[in-house]
Amino acid sequence: MDPRTSIENQFSKRHPCFPTDTRIGIVGAGPSGLSVAYALTKLGYSNVTILEKHHSVGGMCESVEIEGRIYDLGGQVLTGNSAPTIFHLAKEIGAQTEELDTHKFAIIDSSTGKYNDMKVVDDYISVVPLTLKLQDEAWASCRNGVHAVSDIASDLAPAFLEARGFKSVPKSVAYGYTASGYGYVEDMPYAYIHEFTRTSMAGKIRRFKGGIKVDAKDDFGDMQVLEFDKIIITGSFPLASGKTYKSLSSATEEKGGRIMDMSELEKELFSKVETVDYYTTVLKIKGLKHIPMGFYYFGEFMDNSATIGQPVAMQKFYAETNIFLFWSYGNSTDIKGLKVTKHATDVVKSMGGEVEKVILQRRFKYFPHFKSQGMLVKSPSEVLKDNYGFYFQAFHLLVNTCNYNAVMKDGFYDKLEFQLQGQRNTYFLGGLMAFELTERNSCYAMALVWKHFANDSLPPSFPYTKRLFTLKPNCGPQITKRLDEAHGVEFPNLFPLMGLEFIDAFFGCLRARVIPVPAIPPDPWKSSGQALLHIENIAKTCNAVAILSTFGYHVSVSAFSAKNTLLLTGKGKCSPRWPNLPWLHTDSWIKKAKTGVHSADIADDSEPLANDLCFLQFTSGSTGDAKGVMITHGGVVHNVKLMRKRYNSTSRTVLVSWLPQYHDMGLIGGIFTSLVSGGSAVLFSPTTFIKNPLLWLKAMSEYHATHSAGPNFAFELTARRLESNMDKVLNLDLSSMVFLMVAAEPVRANTVKTFIELTRPFGLSEEVMAPCYGLAENCVFVSCAFGKGKPILLDWQGRVCCGDVDPNDPDVDVRIVDPETCTKHAESGKEGEIWISSSSAGIGYWGKEKLSQSTFKNAIQNDDLGKKYIRTGDLGRILDRKLFITGRIKDLIIISGRNIYPSDIEKTVESSSEFLRPGCCAVVGVPGEVLLEKGTAIAASSDQVGLVVIAEVR
């Protein structure tokens, strides 16, 4: 993995190399375990189990509450600019961090309590050039973790730095390293100090706000035997050969419970490994209130490893408290918990304080690493027992120093990475491979998955899906929000809203047995434009006999038409004109009506039949000339009932909608469904939304909306407005939302993800988002990925799932068909044309018999069900009974045999520069001869087709 590239981008280009249902067990839920689980799930692996023996996860990143405040016991402190992986994961789950910029760093005298500030910045700056040089060499090696620097920084730290002009290890670096629990610097190769330094030198120190505490769920109850295809061991794994740093004995420490069986290679390698016995002791102290908040290093104990057991550092977490944290080394033999506590309390006493209470103590088996030369160092008393002890000890130190260098340099890490990883389907993570820092562990875990569980083959070896939100909590089955039916329907007392006349006119037409034709109202003050041309074409196509609108709109149209006629007289210009039809003012009729219309006043009061024509729904014309789909009464009723069921819409539904009422999504999907459900609708103008996108969210919050919908651009526009208002307090409550549909145009994963991340603080959750697919030829609705507590899914190309597909669904039958042979694809995940059979389908295009036959009356050649299908012209695939839309046949550009989807290129171009306006990019295929005429050459292998991108600049 390239650490200079975002995790999101790198994983979007990789695919799983094992089947996604491979059973993967992860032992340990520390930073390594959680990070590797994230990376696996990010790739699409779906059968990942984390096993953790403790009641909470996070490994040594433990936070506890003491007297109403959160204290971090180890591992949570991060440096702002040096922990990109951890901050990425924090963003994924919405975890917040806070700066610790008021913390002091000082050396404190254990006998007096006096302290002096350290030159932290100067010390770290002094090693920056060396750190950057080693970092570049590590990147160039294409290795991961400590392996990347094992050849170039294997000498012990003092010798390594001395050879490069340093008199000693800079104090802040040495003390920071030792106080973090990684051992004394004189014992360690510089490779370890480098890994510590490069993750500690850039940016302000931060911690997770509120600490880290995640309860683990026991999913198994009684003991069970679990079988896995792959095992990933993390942290300080329980080895039978486990030894302890600075122990007086070379004997293996006794461990309770079962120990892992090891191969010969594992025995060889792990026999050279030891772990650190590290303690965090929390004391309540009286008499040290004068010490400010900060980190304090005990220099005399830092500089002399023979003082093991004495505290090496102390932290005062909060200024106004008397709680202190002490960090100390043990050795698993004669220096353990009680002795460590006594040493800490003695230091407190010598500094003039008094320990009121030992609140807690944690012992961490920490940082597996090479056995250092101090491993078998004798105590001073043992040295005195032997006249040759001093010389023996000096010789032992020398031999171990040489062995340390040789073992690291001559193949230990090569064997770990090239032979051990993957042997017997087992992989190892943790401090031995990565160095025991939260960021390093997490980064190495990502890299291990990248190397051993992924590939970049195109196309992928097999089709697969993955979750949009990788780290979404899922402790047990989720329960989709449901709305009960109200005992009596109550509508809010709303002020008059513009546009309600449209609904009156539409239902008036149905009652009068007149065929309504909804259409977009053009700007009355413009004499040209696509909207007016659209009206003109519709009127001619369907032989319209009248225009129903409001009196005010008609006056505006008449006034401008008269002005325009005068201006264009004698100029020979031709522009679209309003059809020469009578105007009927529905608002005037309603105002003049004194009493309701009685059934006796209507000539035909019979109920319409299911196959009777209900209205004409003209397509937008975005993919060709506008065509009037003939929607029957039975079709619209079926589609509305289907949506009501899929949307979980009841009499308690509160719809907030700005969608145009003349559009199928706003009219049928919104108003009709709300009316049939007996719910309420709060409507406002599309123009108002465009001017103020946040009004959409404010209306949801104010009216406690349960349902709403919008196209992808609306969510993107709202997200951009939210980002630009981050500094403002928005008092929004979106927790009442049950169903929020995104449809009508390609649904982009980044848009949906960004919108949910920005609205999550207001109570909106992923489970209410509903990516949908529909088209005018099927009334409006076809499928919806909503409900059942399931996450939003993506396919391997990052396309959003837009619905569940059930081959036995009596309402909608969705098939993927070869558009050339008209045979269905039996292969899961194969792309083809989407064909639909449903009772919601229109019966054809008005006045276009031949086109109606080829669009609405199709049979699948290798299917004997006898159904008639709509050819949608959309491309898609079905994978694991999930529908993914990949493009449109007419938009597809084929270059050198490769299918190019304009929407993919447009998305890439828009995200390439902040100077390009989102949603304002178009990609078209242009014949090569046209480009040559313009002076643009194309590649000989391009099939004489060039790709042209048109983008609007901000």
Disulfide bonds with the S-S distance in Angstrom:
none
